[in-house]
Amino acid sequence: MSMITKYFTNVSIKFNPFTPGAKSARIFLSRMPSTTKIDYKVLNGDSKDQQQEIKIVFKDKHVMKADPSEMNVADLTDYFNSHSRKLAIKDSIQE
């Protein structure tokens, strides 16, 4: 299943590359189109903030957050696609 990134305006990712959640975060990041604004922070053992997070801001200003250490890439895709589908339906109704 592919991710619907058309409605993303900003993607923010924080992850520690030496934890299990790093794989999901890296794969998720690799699926973002080059036109999407991406902010990222690589956490290390010295970082005060150790909370890994993927945060998406949609075109309608809705914000969704997920922890990549608790979800695999398929789960993250389903989670963020849920709001993208709502926006796609809204767009198709307006046309």
N, CA, C and O atoms as a GROMACS GRO file, in nm:
protein
  380
    1MET      N    1   0.085  -0.117   0.000
    1MET     CA    2   0.000   0.000   0.000
    1MET      C    3   0.090   0.124   0.000
    1MET      O    4   0.187   0.131   0.075
    2SER      N    5   0.056   0.219  -0.083
    2SER     CA    6   0.138   0.340  -0.090
    2SER      C    7   0.078   0.448   0.000
    2SER      O    8  -0.040   0.447   0.033
    3MET      N    9   0.164   0.538   0.039
    3MET     CA   10   0.124   0.646   0.127
    3MET      C   11   0.072   0.763   0.044
    3MET      O   12   0.130   0.797  -0.060
    4ILE      N   13  -0.036   0.824   0.089
    4ILE     CA   14  -0.094   0.940   0.022
    4ILE      C   15  -0.028   1.063   0.081
    4ILE      O   16  -0.067   1.110   0.188
    5THR      N   17   0.073   1.116   0.013
    5THR     CA   18   0.149   1.229   0.064
    5THR      C   19   0.105   1.362   0.004
    5THR      O   20   0.158   1.467   0.038
    6LYS      N   21   0.008   1.357  -0.084
    6LYS     CA   22  -0.040   1.477  -0.154
    6LYS      C   23  -0.085   1.587  -0.058
    6LYS      O   24  -0.072   1.705  -0.089
    7TYR      N   25  -0.137   1.549   0.057
    7TYR     CA   26  -0.196   1.645   0.151
    7TYR      C   27  -0.100   1.684   0.264
    7TYR      O   28  -0.140   1.758   0.354
    8PHE      N   29   0.024   1.634   0.262
    8PHE     CA   30   0.122   1.669   0.364
    8PHE      C   31   0.183   1.805   0.332
    8PHE      O   32   0.223   1.830   0.219
    9THR      N   33   0.189   1.893   0.431
    9THR     CA   34   0.260   2.020   0.410
    9THR      C   35   0.392   2.022   0.484
    9THR      O   36   0.486   2.088   0.441
   10ASN      N   37   0.400   1.950   0.596
   10ASN     CA   38   0.524   1.946   0.672
   10ASN      C   39   0.537   1.811   0.741
   10ASN      O   40   0.441   1.759   0.798
   11VAL      N   41   0.657   1.756   0.734
   11VAL     CA   42   0.686   1.629   0.800
   11VAL      C   43   0.802   1.655   0.895
   11VAL      O   44   0.906   1.708   0.856
   12SER      N   45   0.785   1.617   1.019
   12SER     CA   46   0.888   1.634   1.121
   12SER      C   47   0.918   1.497   1.181
   12SER      O   48   0.828   1.427   1.227
   13ILE      N   49   1.045   1.460   1.180
   13ILE     CA   50   1.083   1.328   1.229
   13ILE      C   51   1.197   1.342   1.329
   13ILE      O   52   1.296   1.410   1.303
   14LYS      N   53   1.181   1.277   1.445
   14LYS     CA   54   1.287   1.268   1.545
   14LYS      C   55   1.307   1.119   1.573
   14LYS      O   56   1.213   1.048   1.607
   15PHE      N   57   1.431   1.073   1.558
   15PHE     CA   58   1.457   0.933   1.588
   15PHE      C   59   1.602   0.912   1.626
   15PHE      O   60   1.691   0.989   1.588
   16ASN      N   61   1.625   0.807   1.703
   16ASN     CA   62   1.759   0.765   1.741
   16ASN      C   63   1.796   0.649   1.649
   16ASN      O   64   1.727   0.547   1.648
   17PRO      N   65   1.904   0.662   1.571
   17PRO     CA   66   1.939   0.558   1.474
   17PRO      C   67   1.980   0.425   1.537
   17PRO      O   68   1.996   0.325   1.467
   18PHE      N   69   1.999   0.423   1.668
   18PHE     CA   70   2.045   0.301   1.734
   18PHE      C   71   1.935   0.232   1.814
   18PHE      O   72   1.964   0.154   1.905
   19THR      N   73   1.809   0.260   1.781
   19THR     CA   74   1.696   0.197   1.849
   19THR      C   75   1.611   0.122   1.748
   19THR      O   76   1.623   0.145   1.627
   20PRO      N   77   1.525   0.033   1.794
   20PRO     CA   78   1.439  -0.042   1.702
   20PRO      C   79   1.347   0.046   1.616
   20PRO      O   80   1.315   0.008   1.504
   21GLY      N   81   1.305   0.160   1.666
   21GLY     CA   82   1.216   0.248   1.590
   21GLY      C   83   1.284   0.317   1.473
   21GLY      O   84   1.217   0.375   1.387
   22ALA      N   85   1.414   0.312   1.469
   22ALA     CA   86   1.488   0.381   1.363
   22ALA      C   87   1.457   0.324   1.224
   22ALA      O   88   1.450   0.398   1.127
   23LYS      N   89   1.439   0.195   1.216
   23LYS     CA   90   1.411   0.133   1.085
   23LYS      C   91   1.281   0.188   1.028
   23LYS      O   92   1.276   0.227   0.911
   24SER      N   93   1.176   0.191   1.108
   24SER     CA   94   1.047   0.244   1.061
   24SER      C   95   1.060   0.390   1.022
   24SER      O   96   1.005   0.432   0.920
   25ALA      N   97   1.132   0.468   1.102
   25ALA     CA   98   1.148   0.610   1.073
   25ALA      C   99   1.226   0.633   0.944
   25ALA      O  100   1.189   0.718   0.864
   26ARG      N  101   1.332   0.557   0.923
   26ARG     CA  102   1.413   0.572   0.801
   26ARG      C  103   1.335   0.533   0.676
   26ARG      O  104   1.341   0.603   0.575
   27ILE      N  105   1.262   0.423   0.683
   27ILE     CA  106   1.183   0.379   0.567
   27ILE      C  107   1.072   0.480   0.540
   27ILE      O  108   1.046   0.513   0.424
   28PHE      N  109   1.007   0.528   0.644
   28PHE     CA  110   0.903   0.629   0.628
   28PHE      C  111   0.960   0.754   0.562
   28PHE      O  112   0.901   0.809   0.469
   29LEU      N  113   1.075   0.797   0.608
   29LEU     CA  114   1.141   0.915   0.553
   29LEU      C  115   1.178   0.895   0.406
   29LEU      O  116   1.169   0.988   0.326
   30SER      N  117   1.219   0.775   0.371
   30SER     CA  118   1.258   0.748   0.232
   30SER      C  119   1.139   0.751   0.136
   30SER      O  120   1.156   0.766   0.015
   31ARG      N  121   1.019   0.737   0.189
   31ARG     CA  122   0.898   0.737   0.105
   31ARG      C  123   0.840   0.877   0.082
   31ARG      O  124   0.741   0.893   0.012
   32MET      N  125   0.901   0.978   0.142
   32MET     CA  126   0.852   1.114   0.125
   32MET      C  127   0.901   1.170  -0.009
   32MET      O  128   1.018   1.154  -0.045
   33PRO      N  129   0.811   1.236  -0.083
   33PRO     CA  130   0.854   1.297  -0.209
   33PRO      C  131   0.947   1.416  -0.182
   33PRO      O  132   0.944   1.475  -0.074
   34SER      N  133   1.028   1.448  -0.278
   34SER     CA  134   1.126   1.555  -0.260
   34SER      C  135   1.062   1.692  -0.244
   34SER      O  136   1.127   1.785  -0.196
   35THR      N  137   0.937   1.707  -0.283
   35THR     CA  138   0.868   1.836  -0.272
   35THR      C  139   0.811   1.862  -0.132
   35THR      O  140   0.766   1.974  -0.104
   36THR      N  141   0.812   1.762  -0.046
   36THR     CA  142   0.758   1.776   0.089
   36THR      C  143   0.861   1.841   0.180
   36THR      O  144   0.978   1.804   0.178
   37LYS      N  145   0.817   1.938   0.260
   37LYS     CA  146   0.906   2.002   0.356
   37LYS      C  147   0.930   1.905   0.471
   37LYS      O  148   0.836   1.860   0.537
   38ILE      N  149   1.057   1.872   0.496
   38ILE     CA  150   1.092   1.774   0.598
   38ILE      C  151   1.187   1.837   0.699
   38ILE      O  152   1.290   1.894   0.663
   39ASP      N  153   1.151   1.826   0.825
   39ASP     CA  154   1.238   1.866   0.935
   39ASP      C  155   1.276   1.737   1.007
   39ASP      O  156   1.189   1.656   1.039
   40TYR      N  157   1.403   1.719   1.034
   40TYR     CA  158   1.441   1.597   1.104
   40TYR      C  159   1.544   1.628   1.210
   40TYR      O  160   1.620   1.724   1.202
   41LYS      N  161   1.544   1.542   1.310
   41LYS     CA  162   1.640   1.553   1.419
   41LYS      C  163   1.685   1.412   1.453
   41LYS      O  164   1.604   1.324   1.481
   42VAL      N  165   1.814   1.392   1.451
   42VAL     CA  166   1.870   1.263   1.488
   42VAL      C  167   1.908   1.270   1.636
   42VAL      O  168   1.992   1.351   1.676
   43LEU      N  169   1.846   1.185   1.714
   43LEU     CA  170   1.871   1.181   1.857
   43LEU      C  171   1.990   1.090   1.886
   43LEU      O  172   2.013   0.994   1.814
   44ASN      N  173   2.063   1.121   1.992
   44ASN     CA  174   2.171   1.031   2.034
   44ASN      C  175   2.160   1.009   2.184
   44ASN      O  176   2.065   1.058   2.246
   45GLY      N  177   2.251   0.939   2.241
   45GLY     CA  178   2.245   0.908   2.384
   45GLY      C  179   2.252   1.030   2.473
   45GLY      O  180   2.207   1.025   2.588
   46ASP      N  181   2.310   1.139   2.422
   46ASP     CA  182   2.324   1.260   2.502
   46ASP      C  183   2.205   1.354   2.491
   46ASP      O  184   2.195   1.451   2.567
   47SER      N  185   2.113   1.327   2.398
   47SER     CA  186   1.999   1.415   2.378
   47SER      C  187   1.909   1.418   2.502
   47SER      O  188   1.881   1.314   2.562
   48LYS      N  189   1.865   1.538   2.537
   48LYS     CA  190   1.774   1.551   2.651
   48LYS      C  191   1.638   1.491   2.616
   48LYS      O  192   1.575   1.423   2.697
   49ASP      N  193   1.594   1.518   2.495
   49ASP     CA  194   1.464   1.469   2.449
   49ASP      C  195   1.484   1.337   2.374
   49ASP      O  196   1.533   1.337   2.261
   50GLN      N  197   1.448   1.227   2.437
   50GLN     CA  198   1.467   1.096   2.376
   50GLN      C  199   1.341   1.041   2.310
   50GLN      O  200   1.341   0.928   2.261
   51GLN      N  201   1.234   1.119   2.309
   51GLN     CA  202   1.106   1.074   2.253
   51GLN      C  203   1.113   1.075   2.100
   51GLN      O  204   1.124   1.181   2.039
   52GLN      N  205   1.104   0.957   2.040
   52GLN     CA  206   1.101   0.946   1.895
   52GLN      C  207   0.961   0.982   1.847
   52GLN      O  208   0.862   0.949   1.912
   53GLU      N  209   0.955   1.051   1.732
   53GLU     CA  210   0.824   1.098   1.688
   53GLU      C  211   0.825   1.128   1.539
   53GLU      O  212   0.923   1.178   1.484
   54ILE      N  213   0.713   1.096   1.476
   54ILE     CA  214   0.686   1.139   1.339
   54ILE      C  215   0.562   1.227   1.350
   54ILE      O  216   0.459   1.184   1.400
   55LYS      N  217   0.574   1.349   1.302
   55LYS     CA  218   0.464   1.445   1.310
   55LYS      C  219   0.434   1.497   1.170
   55LYS      O  220   0.524   1.544   1.100
   56ILE      N  221   0.309   1.487   1.130
   56ILE     CA  222   0.265   1.531   0.998
   56ILE      C  223   0.167   1.646   1.014
   56ILE      O  224   0.074   1.638   1.094
   57VAL      N  225   0.188   1.754   0.939
   57VAL     CA  226   0.094   1.864   0.931
   57VAL      C  227   0.031   1.856   0.792
   57VAL      O  228   0.101   1.856   0.691
   58PHE      N  229  -0.102   1.850   0.789
   58PHE     CA  230  -0.174   1.837   0.663
   58PHE      C  231  -0.214   1.975   0.609
   58PHE      O  232  -0.202   2.075   0.680
   59LYS      N  233  -0.260   1.978   0.487
   59LYS     CA  234  -0.300   2.104   0.422
   59LYS      C  235  -0.412   2.174   0.497
   59LYS      O  236  -0.422   2.297   0.491
   60ASP      N  237  -0.496   2.100   0.568
   60ASP     CA  238  -0.605   2.161   0.645
   60ASP      C  239  -0.561   2.196   0.788
   60ASP      O  240  -0.644   2.223   0.874
   61LYS      N  241  -0.430   2.194   0.811
   61LYS     CA  242  -0.367   2.229   0.941
   61LYS      C  243  -0.387   2.122   1.049
   61LYS      O  244  -0.350   2.144   1.164
   62HIS      N  245  -0.444   2.009   1.013
   62HIS     CA  246  -0.458   1.898   1.108
   62HIS      C  247  -0.320   1.838   1.135
   62HIS      O  248  -0.240   1.822   1.042
   63VAL      N  249  -0.291   1.806   1.259
   63VAL     CA  250  -0.161   1.751   1.298
   63VAL      C  251  -0.182   1.611   1.353
   63VAL      O  252  -0.269   1.588   1.436
   64MET      N  253  -0.099   1.518   1.305
   64MET     CA  254  -0.101   1.381   1.356
   64MET      C  255   0.041   1.343   1.397
   64MET      O  256   0.138   1.379   1.331
   65LYS      N  257   0.051   1.270   1.508
   65LYS     CA  258   0.180   1.226   1.559
   65LYS      C  259   0.179   1.076   1.580
   65LYS      O  260   0.076   1.016   1.612
   66ALA      N  261   0.296   1.015   1.563
   66ALA     CA  262   0.310   0.872   1.588
   66ALA      C  263   0.452   0.844   1.638
   66ALA      O  264   0.546   0.917   1.607
   67ASP      N  265   0.465   0.737   1.714
   67ASP     CA  266   0.595   0.694   1.764
   67ASP      C  267   0.645   0.580   1.675
   67ASP      O  268   0.583   0.473   1.674
   68PRO      N  269   0.755   0.600   1.601
   68PRO     CA  270   0.802   0.495   1.511
   68PRO      C  271   0.853   0.370   1.582
   68PRO      O  272   0.865   0.264   1.520
   69SER      N  273   0.881   0.380   1.710
   69SER     CA  274   0.927   0.261   1.782
   69SER      C  275   0.810   0.169   1.820
   69SER      O  276   0.832   0.054   1.858
   70GLU      N  277   0.687   0.220   1.810
   70GLU     CA  278   0.570   0.140   1.844
   70GLU      C  279   0.493   0.090   1.722
   70GLU      O  280   0.400   0.011   1.736
   71MET      N  281   0.531   0.136   1.602
   71MET     CA  282   0.458   0.100   1.481
   71MET      C  283   0.556   0.062   1.371
   71MET      O  284   0.664   0.119   1.361
   72ASN      N  285   0.516  -0.035   1.288
   72ASN     CA  286   0.598  -0.064   1.171
   72ASN      C  287   0.556   0.029   1.057
   72ASN      O  288   0.463   0.108   1.073
   73VAL      N  289   0.624   0.020   0.945
   73VAL     CA  290   0.597   0.113   0.834
   73VAL      C  291   0.455   0.098   0.780
   73VAL      O  292   0.392   0.198   0.746
   74ALA      N  293   0.404  -0.023   0.772
   74ALA     CA  294   0.267  -0.045   0.725
   74ALA      C  295   0.167   0.021   0.818
   74ALA      O  296   0.069   0.080   0.773
   75ASP      N  297   0.190   0.010   0.949
   75ASP     CA  298   0.101   0.073   1.047
   75ASP      C  299   0.106   0.225   1.037
   75ASP      O  300   0.004   0.293   1.045
   76LEU      N  301   0.227   0.279   1.019
   76LEU     CA  302   0.242   0.424   1.003
   76LEU      C  303   0.170   0.472   0.878
   76LEU      O  304   0.104   0.575   0.880
   77THR      N  305   0.184   0.398   0.769
   77THR     CA  306   0.118   0.433   0.644
   77THR      C  307  -0.034   0.435   0.662
   77THR      O  308  -0.100   0.530   0.622
   78ASP      N  309  -0.088   0.330   0.723
   78ASP     CA  310  -0.233   0.324   0.748
   78ASP      C  311  -0.279   0.439   0.837
   78ASP      O  312  -0.383   0.501   0.813
   79TYR      N  313  -0.201   0.466   0.940
   79TYR     CA  314  -0.236   0.571   1.036
   79TYR      C  315  -0.246   0.708   0.967
   79TYR      O  316  -0.345   0.779   0.982
   80PHE      N  317  -0.143   0.745   0.891
   80PHE     CA  318  -0.143   0.876   0.826
   80PHE      C  319  -0.234   0.881   0.704
   80PHE      O  320  -0.287   0.987   0.670
   81ASN      N  321  -0.255   0.768   0.639
   81ASN     CA  322  -0.347   0.765   0.525
   81ASN      C  323  -0.492   0.786   0.568
   81ASN      O  324  -0.575   0.829   0.488
   82SER      N  325  -0.523   0.757   0.694
   82SER     CA  326  -0.661   0.773   0.740
   82SER      C  327  -0.708   0.917   0.721
   82SER      O  328  -0.820   0.940   0.676
   83HIS      N  329  -0.625   1.013   0.756
   83HIS     CA  330  -0.666   1.154   0.737
   83HIS      C  331  -0.652   1.195   0.591
   83HIS      O  332  -0.733   1.273   0.541
   84SER      N  333  -0.551   1.145   0.522
   84SER     CA  334  -0.534   1.178   0.379
   84SER      C  335  -0.655   1.132   0.299
   84SER      O  336  -0.698   1.202   0.207
   85ARG      N  337  -0.710   1.017   0.333
   85ARG     CA  338  -0.830   0.968   0.263
   85ARG      C  339  -0.949   1.061   0.286
   85ARG      O  340  -1.026   1.087   0.193
   86LYS      N  341  -0.964   1.111   0.408
   86LYS     CA  342  -1.072   1.206   0.437
   86LYS      C  343  -1.058   1.331   0.351
   86LYS      O  344  -1.157   1.382   0.298
   87LEU      N  345  -0.935   1.381   0.337
   87LEU     CA  346  -0.912   1.499   0.254
   87LEU      C  347  -0.936   1.470   0.106
   87LEU      O  348  -0.984   1.556   0.033
   88ALA      N  349  -0.902   1.349   0.063
   88ALA     CA  350  -0.925   1.310  -0.077
   88ALA      C  351  -1.075   1.304  -0.107
   88ALA      O  352  -1.120   1.347  -0.213
   89ILE      N  353  -1.151   1.249  -0.013
   89ILE     CA  354  -1.297   1.243  -0.030
   89ILE      C  355  -1.355   1.384  -0.035
   89ILE      O  356  -1.441   1.414  -0.118
   90LYS      N  357  -1.307   1.470   0.055
   90LYS     CA  358  -1.354   1.608   0.057
   90LYS      C  359  -1.322   1.678  -0.076
   90LYS      O  360  -1.405   1.753  -0.128
   91ASP      N  361  -1.203   1.654  -0.131
   91ASP     CA  362  -1.165   1.713  -0.260
   91ASP      C  363  -1.255   1.662  -0.372
   91ASP      O  364  -1.296   1.740  -0.459
   92SER      N  365  -1.284   1.533  -0.372
   92SER     CA  366  -1.365   1.477  -0.479
   92SER      C  367  -1.510   1.528  -0.472
   92SER      O  368  -1.575   1.541  -0.576
   93ILE      N  369  -1.560   1.555  -0.353
   93ILE     CA  370  -1.695   1.609  -0.338
   93ILE      C  371  -1.702   1.753  -0.391
   93ILE      O  372  -1.801   1.793  -0.451
   94GLN      N  373  -1.595   1.829  -0.368
   94GLN     CA  374  -1.592   1.969  -0.410
   94GLN      C  375  -1.576   1.985  -0.561
   94GLN      O  376  -1.609   2.091  -0.615
   95GLU      N  377  -1.528   1.883  -0.629
   95GLU     CA  378  -1.507   1.892  -0.773
   95GLU      C  379  -1.636   1.881  -0.851
   95GLU      O  380  -1.635   1.887  -0.974
   0.00000   0.00000   0.00000
